[in-house]
Amino acid sequence: MKITIVTVGKIKEKYLTAGIQEFLKRLTPFCKLDIVELAEERMPDSPSPAEKTQALTREGERILKAVRQGSYLIVLDVAGQAMSSEQLAAKFDSLALSGQSDITFVIGGAFGLSAEVVGAAKERLSFSKMTFTHQMIRLLLVEQVYRAFKISRGEPYHW
């Protein structure tokens, strides 16, 4: 299976980078996972709604260009559907059985995602009604992808 995470912004915290690298290493037997980092649009300190919309539109155009044609697009969205780890594992299994072996997850920047990106998604996934930094969500996502593969294979995934 090929999984891509398209994300807006870079990770500055070393502890998050170390955690992400650990899960990327653990995932190598299960899938090929790539992370595509896109630059955040620059905005003034207190952007107007129009400036936010323009920035999201520009980011959205770059996000959609980074998604391979035919990839199953899932956006992380606080307004999306919550899913358990077991449900995510079942989703991966279902996609694989239907011949869909290319999945792209999108993590937006500080102001979220453009309507165009959300509209292009096959699914909207929410990790919580709480707000997390997009850097932290990247770590949580790679951990959940790893957990999903472990669940699918009937292997222990927590102690």
Secondary structure, DSSP 8 states (H G I E B T S, - for coil): -EEEEEEES----HHHHHHHHHHHHHHTTT-EEEEEEE------SS--HHHHHHHHHHHHHHHHHHS-TT-EEEEEEEEEEE--HHHHHHHHHHHHHTT--EEEEEE-BTTB--HHHHHH-SEEEES-SS---HHHHHHHHHHHHHHHHHHHTT-----
